[in-house]
């Protein structure tokens, strides 16, 4: 099994319910494509070090997942790049 950490930033202009829906949808993308969510953390709204897509802050979220192949990671990456709600994401392979 491969372990990954995915951190992504959701745009701050969304309401609380819309933000939760975005988080749930991306979690569903991961589980539907064969990965297991080991841990998830709501880090909260933080100021960005520099402006990204005209936003100065964003809601940070972190998923730690286990997967046997890269299908879930590739699909998450593809959808995060397309989504207007995610302003930045980072996928890191963890060594255990």
Kinemage of the C-alpha trace (Angstrom):
@kinemage 1
@onewidth
@group {chain A} dominant
@subgroup {mainchain}
@vectorlist {calphas} color= white
{ca unk a 1} P 0.000 0.000 0.000
{ca unk a 2} L 1.132 3.523 -0.783
{ca unk a 3} L 0.504 6.374 1.636
{ca unk a 4} L -0.189 9.912 0.513
{ca unk a 5} L -0.907 13.233 2.155
{ca unk a 6} L -3.133 15.635 0.240
{ca unk a 7} L -3.450 19.239 1.345
{ca unk a 8} L -5.765 21.553 -0.504
{ca unk a 9} L -7.032 25.097 -0.111
{ca unk a 10} L -10.692 25.929 -0.741
{ca unk a 11} L -11.574 29.473 -1.761
{ca unk a 12} L -12.753 31.631 1.151
{ca unk a 13} L -15.795 33.107 -0.628
{ca unk a 14} L -17.807 29.881 -0.202
{ca unk a 15} L -20.282 29.543 2.649
{ca unk a 16} L -19.825 26.952 5.377
{ca unk a 17} L -22.230 24.434 3.813
{ca unk a 18} L -20.706 24.859 0.337
{ca unk a 19} L -17.218 24.367 1.758
{ca unk a 20} L -18.293 21.148 3.523
{ca unk a 21} L -19.832 19.913 0.279
{ca unk a 22} L -16.576 20.519 -1.630
{ca unk a 23} L -14.619 18.614 1.052
{ca unk a 24} L -17.085 15.697 1.006
{ca unk a 25} L -17.055 15.536 -2.805
{ca unk a 26} L -13.256 15.328 -2.949
{ca unk a 27} L -13.251 12.712 -0.170
{ca unk a 28} L -15.793 10.726 -2.184
{ca unk a 29} L -13.570 10.947 -5.274
{ca unk a 30} L -10.759 9.333 -3.292
{ca unk a 31} L -12.875 6.529 -1.791
{ca unk a 32} L -14.744 5.812 -5.048
{ca unk a 33} L -11.413 5.232 -6.791
{ca unk a 34} L -10.176 2.601 -4.355
{ca unk a 35} L -8.320 4.527 -1.672
{ca unk a 36} L -8.899 4.531 2.076
{ca unk a 37} L -8.952 7.804 4.034
{ca unk a 38} L -6.807 7.195 7.116
{ca unk a 39} L -7.108 10.682 8.599
{ca unk a 40} L -8.649 14.017 7.700
{ca unk a 41} L -8.029 17.371 9.324
{ca unk a 42} L -9.798 20.698 9.044
{ca unk a 43} L -6.946 23.126 9.540
{ca unk a 44} L -9.215 26.149 9.133
{ca unk a 45} L -8.958 29.497 7.422
{ca unk a 46} L -5.476 30.978 7.158
{ca unk a 47} L -3.850 33.913 5.465
{ca unk a 48} L -1.846 32.947 2.390
{ca unk a 49} L 1.825 33.907 2.134
{ca unk a 50} L 1.032 35.437 -1.265
{ca unk a 51} L -2.078 36.042 -3.319
{ca unk a 52} L -3.367 33.029 -5.257
{ca unk a 53} L -6.045 33.578 -7.916
{ca unk a 54} L -6.807 36.972 -6.297
{ca unk a 55} L -7.468 35.396 -2.869
{ca unk a 56} L -5.496 36.429 0.218
{ca unk a 57} L -6.804 33.627 2.478
{ca unk a 58} L -8.288 30.157 2.167
{ca unk a 59} L -9.646 27.140 4.046
{ca unk a 60} L -6.995 24.449 4.465
{ca unk a 61} L -7.843 20.725 4.546
{ca unk a 62} L -5.655 17.669 4.836
{ca unk a 63} L -6.312 14.052 3.880
{ca unk a 64} L -4.014 11.137 4.656
{ca unk a 65} L -4.845 8.181 2.434
{ca unk a 66} L -3.748 4.634 1.633
{ca unk a 67} L -4.079 3.278 -1.873
{ca unk a 68} L -2.796 0.325 -3.845
{ca unk a 69} L -2.544 2.207 -7.156
{ca unk a 70} L -2.444 5.818 -8.349
{ca unk a 71} L -5.963 5.906 -9.788
{ca unk a 72} L -7.467 7.887 -6.866
{ca unk a 73} L -4.527 10.312 -6.761
{ca unk a 74} L -4.684 10.991 -10.491
{ca unk a 75} L -8.449 11.574 -10.396
{ca unk a 76} L -8.165 13.900 -7.365
{ca unk a 77} L -5.402 15.849 -9.122
{ca unk a 78} L -7.421 16.126 -12.343
{ca unk a 79} L -10.582 17.331 -10.594
{ca unk a 80} L -8.729 19.748 -8.289
{ca unk a 81} L -7.117 21.400 -11.309
{ca unk a 82} L -10.507 21.782 -13.013
{ca unk a 83} L -12.424 22.926 -9.919
{ca unk a 84} L -12.901 26.632 -9.350
{ca unk a 85} L -13.419 25.947 -5.637
{ca unk a 86} L -9.906 24.594 -4.976
{ca unk a 87} L -7.325 27.332 -5.384
{ca unk a 88} L -4.261 25.164 -4.661
{ca unk a 89} L -3.473 21.538 -3.805
{ca unk a 90} L -0.407 19.480 -2.986
{ca unk a 91} L -0.066 15.697 -3.102
{ca unk a 92} L 2.881 14.202 -1.207
{ca unk a 93} L 3.898 10.547 -1.088
{ca unk a 94} L 4.711 9.540 2.481
{ca unk a 95} L 7.389 7.051 3.417
{ca unk a 96} L 6.434 4.764 6.307
